[in-house]
Amino acid sequence: MKCKQLIHLTAALLLGCFAFGISAQSSCNKTVYLSFDTGNMSVANKVSEILKRQDVKATFFLSNEKTYRGDFALDDSWKTYWQDRAKEGHHFGSHTYDHTYFVKDGPKGEVFEKPQFGPKAGMTLLYNEAAMCKEIRKVDQRFQELTNQPLERIWRAPGGKTSQALVRMGDMCGYQHIGWAPAGFLGDELNSDRHPNHLLLDKASRDIKDGDITMAHLGIWSRKDPWAPAVLEQLIVNLKNRGFCFGLLPKAPIAPKVSPIQSK
């Protein structure tokens, strides 16, 4: 009899814990938006494990960046990774195919950009609206080849560097630019000696506000002490304890825009 009672008590406790977890998440009164840029993908698997364990969703901004394995993030060798993340219900946006940095505005509404990868890596080139649209949309096309689903109609300029002309180009192509909040800069690309993980964790846990978008990477070449998993999981727990739920980008439906580029 005692054994049966113990079994019933254990089951009740487990059910109560499960119910409490659901209640805690459903009673949140604030929203934060986790987002990750590709980077070198060295902690990509750790990030996905943490998100799955904590049962939260994030938005990934993809670029065909060189990874720690010597391949590139949108190669077929990463196909299963992106397919699995898509099945889990995460969202995805473009980070420009060749990780193309904004340099400055050019003449006649054009912009100067510098690709970090691809056949024109390191060159400063003039992009018109059609060329920039192609650079953003190429990620969408490649993602569909890998996963059979499109990106959200969103993009993020590498480094977050933009101008009104560049943002307008993305808008006309049908992709909304998504940056991040000041408090949402999680610091994973900073020098780990001057910005140790415990200080980054404390700052983000304290300063993130309702509606903030965060930004980190799936791996950074320069940081000696990796940000994930050291910061990510505890940050998620801390934000949950502050009453945050985790939303997906874009925050609201985007009205379709039609431009001559889309009809080509």
C-alpha positions as CSV (number, residue, x, y, z in Angstrom):
1,M,0.0,0.0,0.0
2,K,2.8,2.3,0.9
3,C,4.5,1.7,-2.4
4,K,1.2,2.6,-4.3
5,Q,0.8,5.7,-2.2
6,L,4.4,6.7,-3.0
7,I,3.8,6.2,-6.8
8,H,0.6,8.3,-6.6
9,L,2.4,11.1,-4.7
10,T,5.3,11.1,-7.1
11,A,2.9,11.3,-10.1
12,A,1.0,14.1,-8.5
13,L,4.2,16.1,-7.8
14,L,5.3,15.6,-11.4
15,L,2.0,16.7,-12.7
16,G,2.0,19.7,-10.4
17,C,5.5,20.8,-11.6
18,F,4.4,20.4,-15.2
19,A,1.3,22.5,-14.6
20,F,3.3,25.1,-12.8
21,G,5.7,25.4,-15.7
22,I,2.8,26.0,-18.1
23,S,1.1,28.4,-15.7
24,A,4.4,30.4,-15.2
25,Q,4.9,30.8,-18.9
26,S,1.3,31.6,-19.7
27,S,1.1,34.3,-17.0
28,C,4.0,36.3,-18.4
29,N,3.4,40.0,-18.9
30,K,6.4,40.9,-21.0
31,T,7.9,39.8,-24.3
32,V,11.5,39.5,-25.4
33,Y,12.6,38.4,-28.9
34,L,15.7,36.3,-29.1
35,S,17.6,36.5,-32.4
36,F,20.9,34.9,-33.6
37,D,23.1,35.7,-36.6
38,T,25.0,32.9,-38.1
39,G,28.6,33.7,-37.3
40,N,31.0,30.8,-37.5
41,M,28.4,28.3,-36.2
42,S,30.7,26.9,-33.5
43,V,28.0,26.9,-30.8
44,A,25.1,26.3,-33.2
45,N,24.3,22.9,-31.7
46,K,24.6,24.1,-28.1
47,V,22.3,27.0,-28.8
48,S,19.7,24.8,-30.3
49,E,19.9,22.3,-27.4
50,I,19.3,25.1,-24.9
51,L,16.4,26.5,-26.8
52,K,14.8,23.1,-27.0
53,R,15.4,22.3,-23.3
54,Q,14.0,25.7,-22.3
55,D,11.1,25.4,-24.7
56,V,11.6,28.8,-26.3
57,K,11.7,29.9,-29.9
58,A,14.1,32.3,-31.6
59,T,14.7,34.0,-34.9
60,F,17.8,33.2,-36.9
61,F,19.3,35.6,-39.5
62,L,21.2,33.6,-42.0
63,S,24.2,34.4,-44.1
64,N,26.6,32.1,-46.1
65,E,29.4,32.6,-43.6
66,K,32.5,30.4,-43.3
67,T,32.1,28.1,-40.3
68,Y,34.5,26.5,-37.9
69,R,34.4,23.3,-40.0
70,G,35.8,25.1,-43.0
71,D,32.5,24.9,-44.9
72,F,29.8,27.5,-45.2
73,A,26.6,28.0,-43.2
74,L,24.3,27.5,-46.2
75,D,26.1,24.5,-47.6
76,D,24.3,21.2,-47.9
77,S,26.4,20.0,-45.0
78,W,24.2,22.2,-42.8
79,K,21.0,21.1,-44.4
80,T,19.9,18.9,-41.5
81,Y,20.6,21.6,-38.9
82,W,18.4,24.1,-40.6
83,Q,15.7,21.5,-41.3
84,D,15.6,20.6,-37.7
85,R,15.3,24.2,-36.5
86,A,12.5,24.8,-39.0
87,K,10.6,21.7,-37.7
88,E,11.0,23.1,-34.2
89,G,9.1,26.2,-35.2
90,H,11.8,28.9,-35.1
91,H,11.7,31.8,-37.6
92,F,14.4,32.8,-40.1
93,G,15.4,35.9,-41.9
94,S,18.1,37.0,-44.3
95,H,21.5,38.4,-43.2
96,T,22.6,38.9,-46.8
97,Y,24.1,36.0,-48.7
98,D,27.8,37.1,-48.7
99,H,27.5,38.9,-45.3
100,T,27.7,42.2,-47.1
101,Y,28.6,45.2,-44.9
102,F,27.1,48.7,-45.6
103,V,30.0,51.2,-46.1
104,K,28.2,54.5,-47.1
105,D,25.5,55.9,-49.3
106,G,26.3,56.3,-52.9
107,P,24.9,58.5,-55.7
108,K,21.3,58.4,-57.0
109,G,20.0,56.4,-54.0
110,E,22.6,53.6,-54.3
111,V,24.8,52.3,-51.6
112,F,28.4,51.2,-51.2
113,E,28.7,47.7,-49.8
114,K,31.6,45.3,-48.9
115,P,31.0,41.5,-49.1
116,Q,32.8,39.5,-46.5
117,F,32.5,36.2,-48.4
118,G,31.9,35.1,-52.0
119,P,33.8,35.9,-55.2
120,K,33.9,39.6,-54.5
121,A,34.9,39.4,-50.8
122,G,36.8,42.5,-49.6
123,M,35.8,44.7,-52.5
124,T,33.8,47.9,-52.0
125,L,31.0,47.9,-54.6
126,L,28.1,50.1,-55.6
127,Y,24.7,48.4,-55.2
128,N,21.5,49.6,-56.7
129,E,18.1,48.5,-55.6
130,A,18.1,45.4,-57.8
131,A,21.5,44.3,-56.7
132,M,20.7,44.7,-53.0
133,C,17.4,42.9,-53.4
134,K,19.3,40.0,-55.1
135,E,21.7,39.9,-52.2
136,I,18.9,39.7,-49.6
137,R,16.7,37.4,-51.5
138,K,19.4,34.9,-52.4
139,V,19.3,33.7,-48.8
140,D,15.6,33.1,-49.1
141,Q,16.0,31.1,-52.2
142,R,18.8,29.0,-50.7
143,F,16.8,28.4,-47.5
144,Q,13.9,27.1,-49.5
145,E,16.3,24.7,-51.3
146,L,17.5,23.4,-47.9
147,T,14.2,23.3,-46.0
148,N,11.3,23.6,-48.5
149,Q,10.0,26.6,-46.6
150,P,10.6,30.4,-47.2
151,L,12.1,32.9,-44.8
152,E,10.0,35.4,-43.0
153,R,10.1,38.6,-45.0
154,I,12.7,40.1,-42.8
155,W,16.4,40.8,-43.0
156,R,19.3,42.2,-40.9
157,A,22.3,44.1,-42.2
158,P,25.6,42.7,-41.0
159,G,26.8,44.7,-38.0
160,G,23.4,46.4,-37.9
161,K,24.9,49.1,-40.2
162,T,22.3,50.7,-42.3
163,S,21.1,54.0,-43.8
164,Q,17.7,55.2,-44.9
165,A,18.6,54.4,-48.5
166,L,19.6,50.8,-47.6
167,V,16.5,50.2,-45.4
168,R,14.3,51.5,-48.2
169,M,15.9,49.1,-50.7
170,G,15.0,46.2,-48.4
171,D,11.5,47.6,-48.0
172,M,11.0,47.8,-51.8
173,C,12.2,44.3,-52.1
174,G,9.6,43.2,-49.6
175,Y,11.9,42.6,-46.6
176,Q,11.6,44.5,-43.3
177,H,14.9,45.4,-41.6
178,I,15.2,44.1,-38.1
179,G,17.8,45.5,-35.7
180,W,18.1,45.1,-32.0
181,A,17.6,47.0,-28.8
182,P,20.6,48.6,-27.0
183,A,20.0,46.3,-24.0
184,G,19.6,43.5,-26.5
185,F,23.2,43.6,-27.6
186,L,24.3,40.5,-25.7
187,G,28.0,41.1,-26.2
188,D,29.1,37.7,-27.5
189,E,31.5,39.3,-29.9
190,L,33.3,41.4,-27.3
191,N,36.7,40.7,-25.8
192,S,36.1,38.0,-23.1
193,D,38.9,39.4,-20.9
194,R,37.3,42.8,-20.7
195,H,33.7,41.6,-20.9
196,P,33.5,38.3,-19.0
197,N,30.5,36.1,-19.3
198,H,29.2,36.8,-15.8
199,L,29.1,40.5,-16.4
200,L,27.3,40.1,-19.8
201,L,24.8,37.8,-18.1
202,D,24.2,40.3,-15.2
203,K,23.8,43.2,-17.6
204,A,21.3,41.5,-20.0
205,S,19.3,39.9,-17.1
206,R,18.9,43.4,-15.5
207,D,18.5,45.7,-18.5
208,I,16.4,43.9,-21.1
209,K,12.9,45.5,-21.3
210,D,9.5,44.5,-22.6
211,G,9.5,44.4,-26.4
212,D,13.3,44.3,-26.7
213,I,15.0,42.3,-29.5
214,T,18.3,40.6,-28.5
215,M,21.2,39.8,-30.8
216,A,23.9,37.1,-30.5
217,H,25.7,34.8,-32.9
218,L,25.9,31.0,-33.4
219,G,29.7,31.4,-33.0
220,I,32.3,34.1,-32.9
221,W,35.9,33.7,-34.1
222,S,37.5,36.2,-31.7
223,R,36.0,35.5,-28.3
224,K,38.2,33.2,-26.3
225,D,35.6,32.3,-23.7
226,P,32.4,31.3,-25.7
227,W,29.2,33.2,-24.7
228,A,27.1,30.1,-25.2
229,P,26.3,28.0,-23.3
230,A,27.8,30.0,-20.4
231,V,25.3,32.9,-20.6
232,L,22.4,31.8,-22.8
233,E,20.6,29.3,-20.6
234,Q,20.8,31.2,-17.4
235,L,19.7,34.4,-19.2
236,I,16.6,32.6,-20.4
237,V,15.9,31.4,-16.9
238,N,16.4,34.8,-15.5
239,L,14.1,36.4,-18.0
240,K,11.4,33.8,-17.4
241,N,11.7,34.6,-13.7
242,R,11.1,38.3,-14.5
243,G,7.9,37.4,-16.3
244,F,9.1,37.3,-19.9
245,C,7.7,35.2,-22.7
246,F,9.7,34.7,-25.9
247,G,8.3,35.9,-29.2
248,L,9.2,35.4,-32.8
249,L,10.0,38.0,-35.4
250,P,8.5,39.9,-37.1
251,K,6.5,41.3,-34.2
252,A,3.5,42.0,-36.5
253,P,2.4,40.9,-39.9
254,I,4.1,42.7,-42.7
255,A,1.9,44.1,-45.5
256,P,3.2,42.9,-48.9
257,K,4.9,45.5,-51.0
258,V,5.1,45.5,-54.8
259,S,8.0,46.9,-56.7
260,P,9.3,46.4,-60.3
261,I,12.0,44.1,-58.9
262,Q,9.4,41.6,-57.6
263,S,7.9,41.2,-61.0
264,K,11.2,40.2,-62.7
